[in-house]
């Protein structure tokens, strides 16, 4: 099984434990809203100023 390094923490990301968004790898457990800590998905997030947000919290912050 091929593994790769996660951009943020530099730990190994295995194919079954990763989320890839715009070519950047995240651990599924690390792919959370920067504001509320809620779990997000590639179809339910917004990247703003280098941080990830769920759509709900992003609306509150703008």
PyMOL Python script that loads the backbone (N, CA, C, O; Angstrom):
from pymol import cmd

cmd.read_pdbstr("""\
ATOM      1  N   UNK A   1       0.849  -1.176   0.000  1.00  0.00           N
ATOM      2  CA  UNK A   1       0.000   0.000   0.000  1.00  0.00           C
ATOM      3  C   UNK A   1       0.895   1.239   0.000  1.00  0.00           C
ATOM      4  O   UNK A   1       1.773   1.371   0.853  1.00  0.00           O
ATOM      5  N   UNK A   2       0.683   2.114  -0.920  1.00  0.00           N
ATOM      6  CA  UNK A   2       1.473   3.336  -1.030  1.00  0.00           C
ATOM      7  C   UNK A   2       0.995   4.357   0.002  1.00  0.00           C
ATOM      8  O   UNK A   2      -0.205   4.520   0.217  1.00  0.00           O
ATOM      9  N   UNK A   3       1.935   5.028   0.625  1.00  0.00           N
ATOM     10  CA  UNK A   3       1.586   6.084   1.563  1.00  0.00           C
ATOM     11  C   UNK A   3       2.231   7.383   1.113  1.00  0.00           C
ATOM     12  O   UNK A   3       3.227   7.383   0.390  1.00  0.00           O
ATOM     13  N   UNK A   4       1.649   8.482   1.550  1.00  0.00           N
ATOM     14  CA  UNK A   4       2.156   9.802   1.217  1.00  0.00           C
ATOM     15  C   UNK A   4       2.180  10.626   2.496  1.00  0.00           C
ATOM     16  O   UNK A   4       1.602  10.228   3.507  1.00  0.00           O
ATOM     17  N   UNK A   5       2.838  11.757   2.452  1.00  0.00           N
ATOM     18  CA  UNK A   5       2.911  12.635   3.617  1.00  0.00           C
ATOM     19  C   UNK A   5       1.848  13.722   3.521  1.00  0.00           C
ATOM     20  O   UNK A   5       1.625  14.306   2.461  1.00  0.00           O
ATOM     21  N   UNK A   6       1.209  13.975   4.637  1.00  0.00           N
ATOM     22  CA  UNK A   6       0.197  15.008   4.752  1.00  0.00           C
ATOM     23  C   UNK A   6       0.883  16.366   4.780  1.00  0.00           C
ATOM     24  O   UNK A   6       1.904  16.536   5.446  1.00  0.00           O
ATOM     25  N   UNK A   7       0.336  17.308   4.075  1.00  0.00           N
ATOM     26  CA  UNK A   7       0.908  18.647   3.940  1.00  0.00           C
ATOM     27  C   UNK A   7       1.095  19.344   5.291  1.00  0.00           C
ATOM     28  O   UNK A   7       2.129  19.971   5.520  1.00  0.00           O
ATOM     29  N   UNK A   8       0.127  19.244   6.170  1.00  0.00           N
ATOM     30  CA  UNK A   8       0.176  19.990   7.426  1.00  0.00           C
ATOM     31  C   UNK A   8       1.068  19.397   8.490  1.00  0.00           C
ATOM     32  O   UNK A   8       1.993  20.065   8.951  1.00  0.00           O
ATOM     33  N   UNK A   9       0.820  18.162   8.896  1.00  0.00           N
ATOM     34  CA  UNK A   9       1.555  17.589  10.019  1.00  0.00           C
ATOM     35  C   UNK A   9       2.718  16.709   9.589  1.00  0.00           C
ATOM     36  O   UNK A   9       3.485  16.252  10.437  1.00  0.00           O
ATOM     37  N   UNK A  10       2.866  16.466   8.318  1.00  0.00           N
ATOM     38  CA  UNK A  10       3.963  15.670   7.752  1.00  0.00           C
ATOM     39  C   UNK A  10       3.914  14.195   8.146  1.00  0.00           C
ATOM     40  O   UNK A  10       4.869  13.462   7.888  1.00  0.00           O
ATOM     41  N   UNK A  11       2.844  13.753   8.754  1.00  0.00           N
ATOM     42  CA  UNK A  11       2.688  12.339   9.075  1.00  0.00           C
ATOM     43  C   UNK A  11       2.177  11.584   7.865  1.00  0.00           C
ATOM     44  O   UNK A  11       1.628  12.176   6.936  1.00  0.00           O
ATOM     45  N   UNK A  12       2.360  10.293   7.883  1.00  0.00           N
ATOM     46  CA  UNK A  12       1.953   9.451   6.769  1.00  0.00           C
ATOM     47  C   UNK A  12       0.439   9.424   6.628  1.00  0.00           C
ATOM     48  O   UNK A  12      -0.289   9.331   7.616  1.00  0.00           O
ATOM     49  N   UNK A  13      -0.019   9.507   5.396  1.00  0.00           N
ATOM     50  CA  UNK A  13      -1.440   9.383   5.074  1.00  0.00           C
ATOM     51  C   UNK A  13      -1.595   8.161   4.185  1.00  0.00           C
ATOM     52  O   UNK A  13      -1.032   8.108   3.091  1.00  0.00           O
ATOM     53  N   UNK A  14      -2.347   7.192   4.645  1.00  0.00           N
ATOM     54  CA  UNK A  14      -2.611   5.995   3.856  1.00  0.00           C
ATOM     55  C   UNK A  14      -3.864   6.220   3.020  1.00  0.00           C
ATOM     56  O   UNK A  14      -4.740   6.989   3.414  1.00  0.00           O
ATOM     57  N   UNK A  15      -3.959   5.562   1.877  1.00  0.00           N
ATOM     58  CA  UNK A  15      -5.087   5.802   0.963  1.00  0.00           C
ATOM     59  C   UNK A  15      -6.464   5.710   1.613  1.00  0.00           C
ATOM     60  O   UNK A  15      -7.367   6.459   1.240  1.00  0.00           O
ATOM     61  N   UNK A  16      -6.642   4.814   2.570  1.00  0.00           N
ATOM     62  CA  UNK A  16      -7.956   4.666   3.203  1.00  0.00           C
ATOM     63  C   UNK A  16      -8.240   5.739   4.243  1.00  0.00           C
ATOM     64  O   UNK A  16      -9.364   5.842   4.733  1.00  0.00           O
ATOM     65  N   UNK A  17      -7.241   6.535   4.585  1.00  0.00           N
ATOM     66  CA  UNK A  17      -7.394   7.537   5.642  1.00  0.00           C
ATOM     67  C   UNK A  17      -7.224   8.964   5.142  1.00  0.00           C
ATOM     68  O   UNK A  17      -7.049   9.882   5.943  1.00  0.00           O
ATOM     69  N   UNK A  18      -7.273   9.163   3.828  1.00  0.00           N
ATOM     70  CA  UNK A  18      -6.980  10.495   3.310  1.00  0.00           C
ATOM     71  C   UNK A  18      -8.161  11.142   2.610  1.00  0.00           C
ATOM     72  O   UNK A  18      -9.089  10.476   2.150  1.00  0.00           O
ATOM     73  N   UNK A  19      -8.092  12.448   2.549  1.00  0.00           N
ATOM     74  CA  UNK A  19      -8.993  13.274   1.763  1.00  0.00           C
ATOM     75  C   UNK A  19      -8.079  14.148   0.914  1.00  0.00           C
ATOM     76  O   UNK A  19      -7.140  14.752   1.433  1.00  0.00           O
ATOM     77  N   UNK A  20      -8.344  14.218  -0.376  1.00  0.00           N
ATOM     78  CA  UNK A  20      -7.539  15.041  -1.267  1.00  0.00           C
ATOM     79  C   UNK A  20      -8.415  16.149  -1.832  1.00  0.00           C
ATOM     80  O   UNK A  20      -9.442  15.886  -2.457  1.00  0.00           O
ATOM     81  N   UNK A  21      -8.000  17.382  -1.606  1.00  0.00           N
ATOM     82  CA  UNK A  21      -8.742  18.541  -2.082  1.00  0.00           C
ATOM     83  C   UNK A  21      -7.768  19.468  -2.794  1.00  0.00           C
ATOM     84  O   UNK A  21      -6.791  19.932  -2.206  1.00  0.00           O
ATOM     85  N   UNK A  22      -8.045  19.731  -4.057  1.00  0.00           N
ATOM     86  CA  UNK A  22      -7.183  20.595  -4.872  1.00  0.00           C
ATOM     87  C   UNK A  22      -5.725  20.148  -4.835  1.00  0.00           C
ATOM     88  O   UNK A  22      -4.813  20.974  -4.808  1.00  0.00           O
ATOM     89  N   UNK A  23      -5.517  18.839  -4.836  1.00  0.00           N
ATOM     90  CA  UNK A  23      -4.169  18.287  -4.859  1.00  0.00           C
ATOM     91  C   UNK A  23      -3.455  18.274  -3.522  1.00  0.00           C
ATOM     92  O   UNK A  23      -2.292  17.875  -3.454  1.00  0.00           O
ATOM     93  N   UNK A  24      -4.116  18.697  -2.462  1.00  0.00           N
ATOM     94  CA  UNK A  24      -3.525  18.701  -1.120  1.00  0.00           C
ATOM     95  C   UNK A  24      -4.139  17.566  -0.318  1.00  0.00           C
ATOM     96  O   UNK A  24      -5.356  17.383  -0.314  1.00  0.00           O
ATOM     97  N   UNK A  25      -3.280  16.798   0.367  1.00  0.00           N
ATOM     98  CA  UNK A  25      -3.743  15.674   1.164  1.00  0.00           C
ATOM     99  C   UNK A  25      -4.019  16.089   2.603  1.00  0.00           C
ATOM    100  O   UNK A  25      -3.273  16.866   3.199  1.00  0.00           O
ATOM    101  N   UNK A  26      -5.099  15.555   3.141  1.00  0.00           N
ATOM    102  CA  UNK A  26      -5.464  15.754   4.540  1.00  0.00           C
ATOM    103  C   UNK A  26      -5.793  14.398   5.136  1.00  0.00           C
ATOM    104  O   UNK A  26      -6.269  13.510   4.429  1.00  0.00           O
ATOM    105  N   UNK A  27      -5.548  14.228   6.425  1.00  0.00           N
ATOM    106  CA  UNK A  27      -6.096  13.073   7.123  1.00  0.00           C
ATOM    107  C   UNK A  27      -7.597  13.321   7.244  1.00  0.00           C
ATOM    108  O   UNK A  27      -8.023  14.460   7.433  1.00  0.00           O
ATOM    109  N   UNK A  28      -8.393  12.270   7.138  1.00  0.00           N
ATOM    110  CA  UNK A  28      -9.835  12.450   7.327  1.00  0.00           C
ATOM    111  C   UNK A  28     -10.121  13.070   8.685  1.00  0.00           C
ATOM    112  O   UNK A  28     -11.011  13.910   8.816  1.00  0.00           O
ATOM    113  N   UNK A  29      -9.362  12.655   9.698  1.00  0.00           N
ATOM    114  CA  UNK A  29      -9.585  13.167  11.052  1.00  0.00           C
ATOM    115  C   UNK A  29      -9.138  14.621  11.216  1.00  0.00           C
ATOM    116  O   UNK A  29      -9.568  15.285  12.159  1.00  0.00           O
ATOM    117  N   UNK A  30      -8.295  15.126  10.331  1.00  0.00           N
ATOM    118  CA  UNK A  30      -7.820  16.518  10.390  1.00  0.00           C
ATOM    119  C   UNK A  30      -8.654  17.450   9.516  1.00  0.00           C
ATOM    120  O   UNK A  30      -8.524  18.670   9.620  1.00  0.00           O
ATOM    121  N   UNK A  31      -9.492  16.904   8.670  1.00  0.00           N
ATOM    122  CA  UNK A  31     -10.274  17.710   7.733  1.00  0.00           C
ATOM    123  C   UNK A  31     -11.507  18.230   8.464  1.00  0.00           C
ATOM    124  O   UNK A  31     -12.608  17.705   8.303  1.00  0.00           O
ATOM    125  N   UNK A  32     -11.300  19.282   9.277  1.00  0.00           N
ATOM    126  CA  UNK A  32     -12.350  19.843  10.119  1.00  0.00           C
ATOM    127  C   UNK A  32     -12.406  21.352   9.947  1.00  0.00           C
ATOM    128  O   UNK A  32     -11.454  21.984   9.490  1.00  0.00           O
ATOM    129  N   UNK A  33     -13.531  21.902  10.321  1.00  0.00           N
ATOM    130  CA  UNK A  33     -13.736  23.343  10.283  1.00  0.00           C
ATOM    131  C   UNK A  33     -12.778  24.030  11.255  1.00  0.00           C
ATOM    132  O   UNK A  33     -12.673  23.627  12.413  1.00  0.00           O
ATOM    133  N   UNK A  34     -12.091  25.047  10.792  1.00  0.00           N
ATOM    134  CA  UNK A  34     -11.151  25.791  11.636  1.00  0.00           C
ATOM    135  C   UNK A  34     -11.849  26.574  12.736  1.00  0.00           C
ATOM    136  O   UNK A  34     -11.231  26.894  13.751  1.00  0.00           O
ATOM    137  N   UNK A  35     -13.108  26.882  12.553  1.00  0.00           N
ATOM    138  CA  UNK A  35     -13.832  27.677  13.549  1.00  0.00           C
ATOM    139  C   UNK A  35     -14.542  26.796  14.574  1.00  0.00           C
ATOM    140  O   UNK A  35     -14.367  26.978  15.779  1.00  0.00           O
ATOM    141  N   UNK A  36     -15.328  25.859  14.106  1.00  0.00           N
ATOM    142  CA  UNK A  36     -16.145  25.059  15.019  1.00  0.00           C
ATOM    143  C   UNK A  36     -15.638  23.660  15.284  1.00  0.00           C
ATOM    144  O   UNK A  36     -16.128  22.986  16.190  1.00  0.00           O
ATOM    145  N   UNK A  37     -14.663  23.209  14.507  1.00  0.00           N
ATOM    146  CA  UNK A  37     -14.126  21.863  14.698  1.00  0.00           C
ATOM    147  C   UNK A  37     -15.012  20.757  14.166  1.00  0.00           C
ATOM    148  O   UNK A  37     -14.726  19.579  14.378  1.00  0.00           O
ATOM    149  N   UNK A  38     -16.083  21.116  13.479  1.00  0.00           N
ATOM    150  CA  UNK A  38     -16.978  20.095  12.952  1.00  0.00           C
ATOM    151  C   UNK A  38     -16.355  19.429  11.723  1.00  0.00           C
ATOM    152  O   UNK A  38     -15.539  20.023  11.017  1.00  0.00           O
ATOM    153  N   UNK A  39     -16.756  18.205  11.495  1.00  0.00           N
ATOM    154  CA  UNK A  39     -16.248  17.437  10.357  1.00  0.00           C
ATOM    155  C   UNK A  39     -16.784  18.040   9.070  1.00  0.00           C
ATOM    156  O   UNK A  39     -17.969  18.362   8.971  1.00  0.00           O
ATOM    157  N   UNK A  40     -15.914  18.191   8.093  1.00  0.00           N
ATOM    158  CA  UNK A  40     -16.323  18.688   6.786  1.00  0.00           C
ATOM    159  C   UNK A  40     -15.952  17.657   5.729  1.00  0.00           C
ATOM    160  O   UNK A  40     -15.235  16.697   6.010  1.00  0.00           O
ATOM    161  N   UNK A  41     -16.435  17.858   4.541  1.00  0.00           N
ATOM    162  CA  UNK A  41     -16.140  16.944   3.438  1.00  0.00           C
ATOM    163  C   UNK A  41     -15.733  17.778   2.226  1.00  0.00           C
ATOM    164  O   UNK A  41     -15.956  18.989   2.200  1.00  0.00           O
ATOM    165  N   UNK A  42     -15.139  17.137   1.227  1.00  0.00           N
ATOM    166  CA  UNK A  42     -14.743  17.891   0.030  1.00  0.00           C
ATOM    167  C   UNK A  42     -15.899  18.618  -0.654  1.00  0.00           C
ATOM    168  O   UNK A  42     -15.675  19.582  -1.387  1.00  0.00           O
ATOM    169  N   UNK A  43     -17.127  18.170  -0.424  1.00  0.00           N
ATOM    170  CA  UNK A  43     -18.272  18.835  -1.050  1.00  0.00           C
ATOM    171  C   UNK A  43     -18.939  19.848  -0.117  1.00  0.00           C
ATOM    172  O   UNK A  43     -19.898  20.512  -0.510  1.00  0.00           O
ATOM    173  N   UNK A  44     -18.435  19.970   1.118  1.00  0.00           N
ATOM    174  CA  UNK A  44     -19.080  20.831   2.099  1.00  0.00           C
ATOM    175  C   UNK A  44     -18.048  21.654   2.877  1.00  0.00           C
ATOM    176  O   UNK A  44     -18.023  21.615   4.107  1.00  0.00           O
ATOM    177  N   UNK A  45     -17.215  22.385   2.174  1.00  0.00           N
ATOM    178  CA  UNK A  45     -16.224  23.214   2.850  1.00  0.00           C
ATOM    179  C   UNK A  45     -15.936  24.451   2.007  1.00  0.00           C
ATOM    180  O   UNK A  45     -16.244  24.502   0.816  1.00  0.00           O
ATOM    181  N   UNK A  46     -15.341  25.436   2.653  1.00  0.00           N
ATOM    182  CA  UNK A  46     -14.871  26.635   1.972  1.00  0.00           C
ATOM    183  C   UNK A  46     -13.474  26.931   2.509  1.00  0.00           C
ATOM    184  O   UNK A  46     -13.263  26.960   3.721  1.00  0.00           O
ATOM    185  N   UNK A  47     -12.533  27.148   1.615  1.00  0.00           N
ATOM    186  CA  UNK A  47     -11.185  27.556   2.007  1.00  0.00           C
ATOM    187  C   UNK A  47     -11.140  29.076   1.970  1.00  0.00           C
ATOM    188  O   UNK A  47     -11.502  29.695   0.969  1.00  0.00           O
ATOM    189  N   UNK A  48     -10.695  29.667   3.066  1.00  0.00           N
ATOM    190  CA  UNK A  48     -10.642  31.127   3.162  1.00  0.00           C
ATOM    191  C   UNK A  48      -9.383  31.515   3.925  1.00  0.00           C
ATOM    192  O   UNK A  48      -9.193  31.109   5.072  1.00  0.00           O
ATOM    193  N   UNK A  49      -8.527  32.301   3.285  1.00  0.00           N
ATOM    194  CA  UNK A  49      -7.280  32.770   3.882  1.00  0.00           C
ATOM    195  C   UNK A  49      -6.452  31.621   4.457  1.00  0.00           C
ATOM    196  O   UNK A  49      -5.893  31.727   5.549  1.00  0.00           O
ATOM    197  N   UNK A  50      -6.384  30.525   3.705  1.00  0.00           N
ATOM    198  CA  UNK A  50      -5.554  29.393   4.087  1.00  0.00           C
ATOM    199  C   UNK A  50      -6.136  28.475   5.138  1.00  0.00           C
ATOM    200  O   UNK A  50      -5.453  27.568   5.615  1.00  0.00           O
ATOM    201  N   UNK A  51      -7.382  28.692   5.505  1.00  0.00           N
ATOM    202  CA  UNK A  51      -8.034  27.853   6.508  1.00  0.00           C
ATOM    203  C   UNK A  51      -9.273  27.213   5.905  1.00  0.00           C
ATOM    204  O   UNK A  51      -9.842  27.719   4.937  1.00  0.00           O
ATOM    205  N   UNK A  52      -9.684  26.091   6.490  1.00  0.00           N
ATOM    206  CA  UNK A  52     -10.866  25.370   6.038  1.00  0.00           C
ATOM    207  C   UNK A  52     -12.034  25.654   6.968  1.00  0.00           C
ATOM    208  O   UNK A  52     -11.873  25.701   8.188  1.00  0.00           O
ATOM    209  N   UNK A  53     -13.209  25.843   6.383  1.00  0.00           N
ATOM    210  CA  UNK A  53     -14.416  26.103   7.158  1.00  0.00           C
ATOM    211  C   UNK A  53     -15.580  25.303   6.596  1.00  0.00           C
ATOM    212  O   UNK A  53     -15.632  25.022   5.399  1.00  0.00           O
ATOM    213  N   UNK A  54     -16.516  24.937   7.473  1.00  0.00           N
ATOM    214  CA  UNK A  54     -17.781  24.410   6.977  1.00  0.00           C
ATOM    215  C   UNK A  54     -18.556  25.616   6.446  1.00  0.00           C
ATOM    216  O   UNK A  54     -18.265  26.755   6.810  1.00  0.00           O
ATOM    217  N   UNK A  55     -19.521  25.368   5.603  1.00  0.00           N
ATOM    218  CA  UNK A  55     -20.272  26.475   5.004  1.00  0.00           C
ATOM    219  C   UNK A  55     -21.019  27.283   6.062  1.00  0.00           C
ATOM    220  O   UNK A  55     -21.120  28.506   5.957  1.00  0.00           O
ATOM    221  N   UNK A  56     -21.534  26.609   7.072  1.00  0.00           N
ATOM    222  CA  UNK A  56     -22.292  27.269   8.137  1.00  0.00           C
ATOM    223  C   UNK A  56     -21.422  28.288   8.883  1.00  0.00           C
ATOM    224  O   UNK A  56     -21.821  29.441   9.045  1.00  0.00           O
ATOM    225  N   UNK A  57     -20.248  27.871   9.332  1.00  0.00           N
ATOM    226  CA  UNK A  57     -19.387  28.781  10.090  1.00  0.00           C
ATOM    227  C   UNK A  57     -18.759  29.853   9.207  1.00  0.00           C
ATOM    228  O   UNK A  57     -18.517  30.967   9.673  1.00  0.00           O
ATOM    229  N   UNK A  58     -18.496  29.543   7.963  1.00  0.00           N
ATOM    230  CA  UNK A  58     -17.926  30.557   7.072  1.00  0.00           C
ATOM    231  C   UNK A  58     -18.897  31.718   6.898  1.00  0.00           C
ATOM    232  O   UNK A  58     -18.488  32.879   6.900  1.00  0.00           O
ATOM    233  N   UNK A  59     -20.159  31.412   6.750  1.00  0.00           N
ATOM    234  CA  UNK A  59     -21.178  32.462   6.608  1.00  0.00           C
ATOM    235  C   UNK A  59     -21.207  33.340   7.857  1.00  0.00           C
ATOM    236  O   UNK A  59     -21.374  34.555   7.751  1.00  0.00           O
ATOM    237  N   UNK A  60     -21.047  32.743   9.037  1.00  0.00           N
ATOM    238  CA  UNK A  60     -21.052  33.514  10.281  1.00  0.00           C
ATOM    239  C   UNK A  60     -19.849  34.448  10.382  1.00  0.00           C
ATOM    240  O   UNK A  60     -19.934  35.511  10.998  1.00  0.00           O
ATOM    241  N   UNK A  61     -18.728  34.052   9.778  1.00  0.00           N
ATOM    242  CA  UNK A  61     -17.496  34.822   9.915  1.00  0.00           C
ATOM    243  C   UNK A  61     -17.364  35.969   8.923  1.00  0.00           C
ATOM    244  O   UNK A  61     -16.586  36.897   9.144  1.00  0.00           O
ATOM    245  N   UNK A  62     -18.132  35.907   7.815  1.00  0.00           N
ATOM    246  CA  UNK A  62     -17.971  36.971   6.817  1.00  0.00           C
ATOM    247  C   UNK A  62     -18.942  38.108   7.059  1.00  0.00           C
ATOM    248  O   UNK A  62     -18.945  39.087   6.313  1.00  0.00           O
TER     249      UNK A  62
END
""", "prot")
cmd.dss("prot")
cmd.show_as("cartoon", "prot")
cmd.util.cbc("prot")
cmd.orient("prot")
